[in-house]
Amino acid sequence: MKDKQSQHLKLQELCDCFVTTDPLKEMSEIENDGDDTEEAALKWIALAALHGLNSNAKKISITKIKDGRVKVIAEYRDSELPSPGTRVGDKVIQTIREITHLEGEKGKIQLALGLRDSSFELGVKLKTERDEQKVTLKFP
């Protein structure tokens, strides 16, 4: 029987696990992270949060476009980040929806994450229009 712990708790554990790594390097390897897309999606979200904090990003957006491709943009100097790929990218968006309980075409919520001896809140915004799904993580 598979132990199904809270995805939010698992996300915080992964943030703690990867806090001393190079998040951007780790993000670039996610697409090839085996068959467990749920684990890969949580890992990508944790790495995106860490990268955003370390790089003083304003926000990071992941967008699934009509043809299935996934594009990631960080806003600090408007640069493109490594995509988690189509399979993991789908799961990233689904996982963020599950953790935040955002339903429908639009939504906004604060997501608290503990990181070692401190914590921070990410603004999470979901938007769906014209066959595109976009999730934006806004940093403090």
PyMOL commands that set and color helices and strands:
alter all, ss='L'
color gray80, all
select helices_A, chain A and resi 7-18+23-28+30-32+37-54+85-100
alter helices_A, ss='H'
color red, helices_A
select strands_A, chain A and resi 59-64+70-75+79-80+106-115+118-129+132-138
alter strands_A, ss='S'
color yellow, strands_A
deselect
rebuild
show_as cartoon
